[in-house]
């Protein structure tokens, strides 16, 4: 990278569209079920037929306010809905009910952990400009094939039209593709903790548009902004940002112009390409929706909803690191999914050492959960049973090796680790006299190795311990065995 290029700085903001997990749509009782036959979840209100009136879904309001609170946004005492006019095949009314100048919430922030490749992980506070409610559009399906022209026709599915969205608009505080991906990931994590959205990007439950420009240094004016639409993975967000930053810098350095436009990310070619010129707010001809009254939330209702918020991922990460002494990495992995964090909390509530519990949960148990497409609420091994197994290890009744041997059955069937150990006869041998007798037999059978050890080849201690474990099927208490072995070898 040239010295001139080092002075360039990216300015990135994200618009995140979160589908709220309600059974019915935002202004009608039409179903929101995903994956059903096309155009089976529409009605006259969704299509805006004459004589129909929208009615606000109160669960949408509750979820939107809770989401806003979790993002540290200020809840408006008064807000309203507006009509946003645009004409597109997947918008059956030819306008979208949204919020323009009086959104439900403004001025918030979240904290994200950013781990840039080859650099130290750092915390970054990213501002959030607003959260507003709106209805989703339908979905176009491009079909047919033509060797030269590609798709030959498009189909429209209105099932998604009218589904409730919370649009979250960040401030232009993001500077790298990695920060953008981490911000989007944290938004999804928070929405899942709140249980207001499933955040499934493959199903379109969470979609991100990136606004990006570059400028020469942190004090320079903003450059011309380009929008990249509908990224459906965090990897795509990062790659699209990194590609677009390079594209814009190259354009400026070769005296080409950057135009305000909407671009798409082409995953197969790993590049962005122009889609259309970008509309401005005036092009949408916003005006207050005449069929929907103002939104006002009482202080009592607002505080009730606030009291129902769970401990959020950022709060858990701080608690795990500061109060429990876990590493940043462990805290991050444990809090990525709420079900894992809840499972961990339940295990340590039994008095289990947090670090040991974290190792089992993020290691063997996570591998089992992920490979079987489960979540922690549904595995047969309950937190109290994992705590029991760990206690058996710490008390010296079983070894870590034996624990790994019984864990698969506990994960599949649950039950008592103590009972399973007794049933299989796997209890640890911790009788000093029994261990001493076995060790003496091993030393007697390996006189050459004993002489070599006494001559200075101390690594042979591992050989003797290996022989002991083989003789006891791994059931000898390792600490006691090493102590007795050292005594015998030094005598």
C-alpha positions as CSV (number, residue, x, y, z in Angstrom):
1,X,0.0,0.0,0.0
2,X,1.4,3.4,-0.9
3,X,2.1,6.2,1.6
4,X,-0.9,8.2,0.1
5,X,-3.2,5.2,0.5
6,X,-2.2,4.9,4.2
7,X,-3.9,8.3,4.8
8,X,-7.3,7.1,3.6
9,X,-9.9,6.2,6.1
10,X,-13.2,4.4,5.5
11,X,-16.4,5.7,7.0
12,X,-19.0,2.9,7.3
13,X,-22.6,2.8,8.6
14,X,-25.0,-0.1,8.7
15,X,-28.8,-0.3,8.2
16,X,-29.9,-3.6,9.8
17,X,-33.3,-4.9,9.1
18,X,-34.5,-7.3,11.8
19,X,-37.7,-9.3,11.3
20,X,-39.6,-9.4,14.6
21,X,-40.6,-12.8,15.7
22,X,-44.4,-12.3,15.9
23,X,-47.0,-14.8,14.8
24,X,-48.9,-12.3,12.7
25,X,-47.8,-9.3,10.6
26,X,-47.5,-5.8,11.7
27,X,-50.9,-4.4,10.6
28,X,-52.9,-7.6,10.0
29,X,-53.4,-11.1,11.4
30,X,-51.9,-12.8,8.4
31,X,-49.4,-15.5,9.3
32,X,-45.7,-14.9,9.3
33,X,-44.7,-18.6,9.0
34,X,-41.6,-19.0,6.8
35,X,-41.3,-21.5,4.1
36,X,-45.0,-22.1,3.2
37,X,-46.3,-22.1,-0.4
38,X,-45.9,-18.7,-2.1
39,X,-48.7,-16.1,-1.7
40,X,-50.6,-18.1,1.0
41,X,-50.1,-15.5,3.7
42,X,-51.6,-12.4,2.1
43,X,-54.9,-10.6,2.7
44,X,-56.7,-7.4,1.6
45,X,-54.8,-5.3,4.2
46,X,-51.4,-6.6,3.0
47,X,-52.4,-5.8,-0.6
48,X,-53.8,-2.4,0.4
49,X,-57.2,-3.0,-1.3
50,X,-59.9,-0.3,-1.1
51,X,-61.8,-0.1,2.2
52,X,-59.1,-1.9,4.3
53,X,-57.5,-0.4,7.4
54,X,-54.3,-1.4,9.1
55,X,-54.3,-2.1,12.9
56,X,-51.1,-2.0,14.9
57,X,-49.8,-5.3,16.3
58,X,-49.1,-4.5,19.9
59,X,-46.5,-7.3,20.2
60,X,-44.5,-5.5,17.5
61,X,-44.5,-2.4,19.6
62,X,-43.3,-4.3,22.7
63,X,-40.5,-6.0,20.8
64,X,-39.4,-2.8,19.1
65,X,-39.2,-1.0,22.4
66,X,-37.3,-3.8,24.1
67,X,-34.9,-4.0,21.2
68,X,-34.4,-0.2,21.4
69,X,-33.8,-0.4,25.2
70,X,-31.2,-3.1,24.7
71,X,-29.4,-0.8,22.3
72,X,-29.3,2.0,24.8
73,X,-31.7,4.1,22.7
74,X,-34.0,6.8,24.1
75,X,-37.6,5.8,23.7
76,X,-39.8,8.6,22.1
77,X,-42.8,9.7,24.1
78,X,-44.5,10.3,20.8
79,X,-43.9,8.7,17.4
80,X,-45.9,8.1,14.3
81,X,-46.1,6.0,11.1
82,X,-45.4,7.4,7.6
83,X,-46.0,6.3,4.0
84,X,-42.9,5.8,2.0
85,X,-43.8,5.9,-1.7
86,X,-42.0,3.7,-4.2
87,X,-43.0,1.4,-7.0
88,X,-41.5,-2.0,-7.2
89,X,-43.0,-5.4,-8.0
90,X,-42.6,-6.9,-4.5
91,X,-44.5,-4.0,-2.8
92,X,-48.2,-4.7,-3.4
93,X,-49.5,-1.3,-2.1
94,X,-46.8,0.7,-4.0
95,X,-46.0,2.3,-0.7
96,X,-44.4,1.0,2.5
97,X,-45.6,2.0,6.0
98,X,-42.5,3.1,7.9
99,X,-41.3,5.8,10.3
100,X,-39.6,8.8,9.0
101,X,-39.0,11.9,11.1
102,X,-40.5,10.7,14.4
103,X,-39.1,7.1,15.0
104,X,-39.8,5.1,18.1
105,X,-36.2,5.5,19.4
106,X,-33.1,7.5,18.8
107,X,-29.5,8.1,20.0
108,X,-28.0,4.8,21.4
109,X,-24.9,2.7,21.2
110,X,-23.5,-0.8,21.6
111,X,-20.1,-2.1,22.5
112,X,-18.4,-4.7,20.3
113,X,-15.2,-6.8,20.6
114,X,-13.1,-6.6,17.5
115,X,-10.4,-9.1,16.7
116,X,-8.5,-7.9,13.7
117,X,-6.2,-10.6,12.1
118,X,-2.8,-10.4,13.7
119,X,-3.8,-7.6,16.2
120,X,-4.9,-7.4,19.8
121,X,-8.7,-7.6,20.4
122,X,-10.1,-4.3,21.3
123,X,-13.5,-2.9,22.4
124,X,-15.3,-0.3,20.3
125,X,-18.4,1.7,21.1
126,X,-20.5,2.2,18.0
127,X,-23.3,4.8,18.0
128,X,-26.8,4.0,16.9
129,X,-28.8,6.8,15.3
130,X,-32.2,5.3,15.4
131,X,-34.5,2.3,15.5
132,X,-37.8,2.5,13.7
133,X,-40.7,0.1,12.9
134,X,-41.8,-0.7,9.4
135,X,-43.4,-3.4,7.2
136,X,-41.3,-5.7,5.0
137,X,-41.7,-6.0,1.3
138,X,-42.3,-9.3,-0.6
139,X,-39.6,-11.3,-2.4
140,X,-38.8,-11.6,-6.1
141,X,-37.7,-15.0,-7.4
142,X,-35.8,-14.8,-10.7
143,X,-36.5,-17.9,-12.7
144,X,-36.0,-19.5,-16.1
145,X,-32.6,-19.5,-17.9
146,X,-31.2,-18.0,-21.0
147,X,-27.6,-18.6,-22.1
148,X,-27.1,-15.0,-22.8
149,X,-29.5,-13.1,-20.7
150,X,-29.6,-15.2,-17.5
151,X,-33.0,-15.3,-15.9
152,X,-35.9,-14.9,-18.4
153,X,-38.7,-14.0,-15.9
154,X,-39.3,-13.1,-12.3
155,X,-42.0,-14.3,-9.9
156,X,-43.2,-12.5,-6.8
157,X,-44.0,-14.0,-3.4
158,X,-46.0,-11.7,-1.1
159,X,-45.8,-13.9,2.0
160,X,-43.1,-11.7,3.5
161,X,-45.0,-8.5,2.7
162,X,-46.2,-6.9,5.9
163,X,-44.0,-8.8,8.2
164,X,-42.8,-6.5,11.1
165,X,-39.3,-5.1,10.8
166,X,-37.2,-3.1,13.2
167,X,-34.7,-1.1,11.2
168,X,-31.6,-0.2,13.2
169,X,-29.4,2.6,11.7
170,X,-25.9,2.9,13.0
171,X,-23.9,6.1,13.1
172,X,-20.9,6.3,10.7
173,X,-18.5,5.2,13.5
174,X,-17.3,2.0,11.8
175,X,-13.9,2.1,10.1
176,X,-13.1,-1.5,8.9
177,X,-14.9,-4.4,7.4
178,X,-14.1,-6.4,10.5
179,X,-15.8,-3.8,12.8
180,X,-18.8,-3.9,10.5
181,X,-19.1,-7.7,10.7
182,X,-18.7,-7.6,14.5
183,X,-21.3,-4.9,14.8
184,X,-23.9,-6.8,12.8
185,X,-23.0,-10.0,14.7
186,X,-23.6,-8.2,18.1
187,X,-27.0,-6.8,16.8
188,X,-28.1,-10.3,16.0
189,X,-26.8,-11.7,19.3
190,X,-28.8,-9.0,21.2
191,X,-32.0,-9.7,19.3
192,X,-31.7,-13.4,20.0
193,X,-31.1,-12.8,23.7
194,X,-34.2,-10.7,23.8
195,X,-36.1,-13.5,21.8
196,X,-37.6,-10.8,19.6
197,X,-36.1,-12.3,16.4
198,X,-34.5,-15.5,15.4
199,X,-31.8,-13.6,13.4
200,X,-31.7,-16.3,10.7
201,X,-29.8,-14.6,7.9
202,X,-30.3,-17.5,5.5
203,X,-34.1,-17.0,5.8
204,X,-33.8,-13.2,5.5
205,X,-34.8,-12.6,9.2
206,X,-31.8,-10.3,9.5
207,X,-30.4,-8.3,6.5
208,X,-27.8,-5.6,6.4
209,X,-27.2,-2.7,4.0
210,X,-23.8,-1.1,4.2
211,X,-23.2,2.6,3.5
212,X,-19.5,3.3,2.8
213,X,-17.3,6.1,1.7
214,X,-13.6,7.0,2.1
215,X,-11.9,10.2,3.0
216,X,-8.3,11.4,3.5
217,X,-7.8,11.3,7.2
218,X,-10.2,11.6,10.2
219,X,-10.7,15.3,9.9
220,X,-11.6,15.4,6.2
221,X,-15.2,15.8,5.0
222,X,-17.1,12.6,4.2
223,X,-16.7,11.3,0.7
224,X,-19.5,10.2,-1.7
225,X,-21.5,7.4,0.0
226,X,-22.2,4.1,-1.8
227,X,-24.8,1.6,-0.5
228,X,-24.3,-2.2,-0.7
229,X,-27.6,-4.0,-0.4
230,X,-28.8,-7.1,1.4
231,X,-25.7,-8.9,2.7
232,X,-26.7,-12.3,4.1
233,X,-23.7,-13.3,6.1
234,X,-21.1,-11.6,8.4
235,X,-18.3,-12.8,6.1
236,X,-20.0,-11.1,3.1
237,X,-20.3,-7.9,5.1
238,X,-16.6,-7.9,5.9
239,X,-15.5,-8.9,2.4
240,X,-17.8,-6.4,0.7
241,X,-16.5,-3.5,2.9
242,X,-12.9,-4.4,2.2
243,X,-13.4,-4.7,-1.5
244,X,-15.4,-1.4,-1.7
245,X,-12.8,0.5,0.3
246,X,-10.1,-0.6,-2.1
247,X,-12.3,0.2,-5.1
248,X,-13.1,3.7,-3.9
249,X,-9.5,4.5,-3.0
250,X,-8.3,3.3,-6.4
251,X,-11.0,5.4,-8.1
252,X,-9.9,8.6,-6.3
253,X,-6.2,8.0,-6.8
254,X,-6.7,7.5,-10.6
255,X,-9.0,10.6,-10.8
256,X,-12.2,8.7,-11.4
257,X,-15.4,9.8,-9.8
258,X,-17.5,7.9,-7.2
259,X,-21.2,8.2,-7.8
260,X,-23.9,7.8,-5.1
261,X,-25.5,4.5,-6.0
262,X,-26.7,1.1,-4.8
263,X,-24.4,-1.8,-5.4
264,X,-24.7,-5.5,-4.9
265,X,-22.1,-8.0,-3.5
266,X,-21.4,-10.8,-5.9
267,X,-20.3,-13.7,-3.7
268,X,-19.1,-15.9,-6.6
269,X,-16.8,-13.1,-8.0
270,X,-16.0,-11.5,-4.6
271,X,-16.8,-8.0,-5.8
272,X,-19.5,-5.3,-5.7
273,X,-21.3,-4.3,-8.9
274,X,-23.6,-1.4,-9.7
275,X,-27.4,-2.0,-9.3
276,X,-29.0,1.4,-9.6
277,X,-28.6,5.1,-8.7
278,X,-29.4,5.8,-5.0
279,X,-32.6,7.5,-4.1
280,X,-32.7,10.4,-1.6
281,X,-35.4,10.9,1.1
282,X,-37.2,13.4,-1.2
283,X,-37.7,10.7,-3.8
284,X,-39.9,8.7,-1.4
285,X,-42.4,11.6,-0.8
286,X,-43.0,10.7,2.8
287,X,-46.2,11.8,4.5
288,X,-47.9,10.7,7.8
289,X,-50.0,7.6,7.3
290,X,-53.6,8.8,7.6
291,X,-54.9,5.4,8.7
292,X,-52.7,5.0,11.8
293,X,-52.8,7.1,14.9
294,X,-49.8,8.3,16.9
295,X,-47.9,6.0,19.2
296,X,-47.6,7.0,22.8
297,X,-46.2,4.8,25.5
298,X,-46.8,5.4,29.2
299,X,-43.9,5.6,31.7
300,X,-45.4,2.6,33.5
301,X,-45.5,0.5,30.4
302,X,-42.0,1.5,29.4
303,X,-40.6,0.6,32.8
304,X,-42.4,-2.7,32.9
305,X,-40.8,-3.7,29.5
306,X,-37.4,-2.5,30.8
307,X,-37.8,-4.8,33.9
308,X,-38.3,-7.8,31.5
309,X,-35.0,-7.4,29.7
310,X,-32.6,-10.3,30.2
311,X,-28.9,-9.9,31.0
312,X,-27.4,-8.9,27.6
313,X,-24.4,-10.5,25.9
314,X,-22.1,-7.5,26.6
315,X,-23.1,-7.5,30.3
316,X,-22.4,-11.3,30.5
317,X,-19.0,-10.9,28.8
318,X,-18.0,-8.3,31.4
319,X,-19.3,-10.5,34.3
320,X,-17.5,-13.6,33.1
321,X,-14.2,-11.8,32.6
322,X,-14.3,-9.5,35.7
323,X,-16.2,-11.5,38.3
324,X,-15.4,-15.1,37.2
325,X,-11.9,-14.6,35.9
326,X,-12.5,-16.1,32.5
327,X,-10.4,-15.1,29.5
328,X,-11.9,-12.7,26.9
329,X,-12.0,-15.6,24.5
330,X,-13.9,-17.9,26.8
331,X,-16.4,-15.2,27.7
332,X,-17.0,-14.4,24.1
333,X,-17.6,-18.1,23.1
334,X,-19.9,-18.7,26.0
335,X,-22.0,-15.7,25.4
336,X,-22.4,-16.1,21.6
337,X,-25.6,-18.1,22.0
338,X,-28.0,-17.4,24.9
339,X,-28.7,-21.1,25.5
340,X,-25.0,-21.8,26.0
341,X,-24.6,-18.9,28.4
342,X,-27.7,-20.0,30.3
343,X,-26.4,-23.6,30.5
344,X,-23.0,-22.3,31.8
345,X,-24.7,-20.1,34.4
346,X,-26.8,-23.1,35.7
347,X,-23.6,-25.2,36.0
348,X,-21.7,-22.7,38.0
349,X,-24.7,-22.0,40.2
350,X,-24.1,-25.6,41.5
351,X,-20.7,-24.4,42.8
352,X,-18.6,-25.7,39.9
353,X,-15.3,-24.0,39.1
354,X,-16.1,-21.5,36.2
355,X,-12.9,-22.2,34.3
356,X,-13.4,-26.0,34.4
357,X,-17.1,-25.7,33.5
358,X,-16.2,-23.4,30.6
359,X,-13.6,-25.9,29.3
360,X,-16.1,-28.7,29.1
361,X,-19.0,-26.6,27.7
362,X,-17.0,-24.9,25.0
363,X,-15.1,-28.1,24.1
364,X,-16.6,-31.6,24.1
365,X,-20.2,-30.5,24.8
366,X,-20.2,-27.7,22.2
367,X,-18.8,-30.2,19.6
368,X,-21.7,-32.6,20.4
369,X,-24.3,-29.9,20.3
370,X,-23.1,-28.4,17.0
371,X,-22.6,-31.7,15.2
372,X,-26.1,-32.8,16.2
373,X,-27.7,-29.4,15.4
374,X,-29.1,-29.1,19.0
375,X,-29.2,-26.4,21.5
376,X,-28.3,-26.6,25.2
377,X,-31.9,-26.6,26.3
378,X,-32.5,-29.9,24.6
379,X,-29.5,-32.0,25.5
380,X,-30.2,-34.8,28.0
381,X,-27.1,-33.9,30.1
382,X,-28.5,-31.3,32.5
383,X,-26.4,-28.7,34.2
384,X,-26.6,-30.4,37.6
385,X,-25.4,-33.6,36.1
386,X,-22.4,-32.0,34.4
387,X,-21.6,-30.4,37.8
388,X,-21.7,-33.8,39.4
389,X,-19.3,-35.2,36.8
390,X,-16.8,-32.3,37.3
391,X,-17.0,-32.9,41.1
392,X,-16.1,-36.5,40.6
393,X,-12.9,-35.4,38.7
394,X,-12.0,-32.8,41.3
395,X,-12.5,-35.1,44.2
396,X,-10.2,-37.7,42.5
397,X,-12.9,-40.3,42.1
398,X,-12.4,-40.4,38.3
399,X,-9.8,-39.0,35.9
400,X,-10.4,-36.6,33.1
401,X,-9.8,-39.6,30.7
402,X,-12.7,-41.5,32.4
403,X,-14.9,-38.4,32.2
404,X,-14.4,-38.2,28.5
405,X,-15.2,-41.9,28.2
406,X,-18.6,-41.6,30.0
407,X,-19.5,-38.2,28.6
408,X,-20.9,-39.4,25.2
409,X,-23.5,-41.6,27.1
410,X,-24.4,-38.8,29.5
411,X,-24.9,-36.4,26.5
412,X,-27.2,-38.9,24.8
413,X,-29.1,-40.2,27.8
414,X,-28.4,-37.9,30.7
415,X,-28.4,-39.4,34.2
416,X,-26.0,-39.6,37.1
417,X,-22.3,-39.7,36.4
418,X,-21.7,-41.4,39.8
419,X,-24.2,-44.2,38.9
420,X,-22.6,-44.7,35.5
421,X,-19.1,-44.9,36.9
422,X,-20.2,-47.5,39.4
423,X,-22.2,-49.4,36.8
424,X,-19.1,-49.6,34.5
425,X,-16.6,-50.1,37.3
426,X,-14.6,-47.1,36.3
427,X,-14.0,-45.5,39.7
428,X,-10.5,-44.2,40.3
429,X,-8.0,-46.4,42.1
430,X,-6.9,-44.1,45.0
431,X,-5.7,-46.7,47.5
432,X,-2.0,-46.0,48.1
433,X,-1.2,-49.6,48.9
434,X,-2.8,-50.9,45.7
435,X,-1.0,-48.3,43.5
436,X,2.3,-49.0,45.3
437,X,2.0,-52.7,44.6
438,X,1.4,-52.2,40.9
439,X,4.2,-49.7,40.6
440,X,6.7,-52.1,42.3
441,X,5.6,-54.7,39.8
442,X,6.3,-52.3,36.8
443,X,9.7,-51.3,38.2
444,X,10.6,-55.0,38.7
445,X,9.6,-55.8,35.1
446,X,11.6,-52.9,33.6
447,X,15.1,-52.9,35.3
448,X,16.9,-51.4,32.3
449,X,14.5,-48.4,32.3
450,X,14.9,-48.0,36.1
451,X,18.7,-47.8,35.7
452,X,18.5,-45.4,32.8
453,X,16.2,-43.1,34.8
454,X,18.6,-43.1,37.8
455,X,21.4,-42.3,35.3
456,X,19.6,-39.1,34.3
457,X,17.0,-40.0,31.7
458,X,14.1,-38.4,33.7
459,X,11.7,-38.4,30.7
460,X,11.3,-42.1,31.4
461,X,8.9,-41.2,34.2
462,X,6.3,-40.8,31.6
463,X,7.0,-44.3,30.4
464,X,6.4,-45.7,33.9
465,X,3.2,-43.7,34.3
466,X,2.0,-45.0,30.9
467,X,2.7,-48.5,32.0
468,X,0.7,-47.9,35.2
469,X,-2.2,-46.4,33.4
470,X,-2.2,-49.4,31.0
471,X,-2.2,-51.8,33.9
472,X,-5.1,-50.0,35.6
473,X,-7.1,-49.2,32.4
474,X,-6.5,-45.5,33.2
475,X,-8.1,-45.7,36.6
476,X,-5.0,-44.9,38.8
477,X,-5.1,-41.5,40.6
478,X,-2.5,-39.6,38.6
479,X,-1.3,-37.3,41.4
480,X,-1.0,-40.2,43.9
481,X,0.6,-42.4,41.3
482,X,3.3,-39.8,40.5
483,X,4.0,-39.2,44.2
484,X,4.5,-42.9,44.9
485,X,6.5,-43.4,41.7
486,X,8.9,-40.6,42.6
487,X,9.4,-42.1,46.0
488,X,10.2,-45.5,44.7
489,X,12.5,-44.3,41.9
490,X,14.5,-42.1,44.3
491,X,14.9,-44.8,47.0
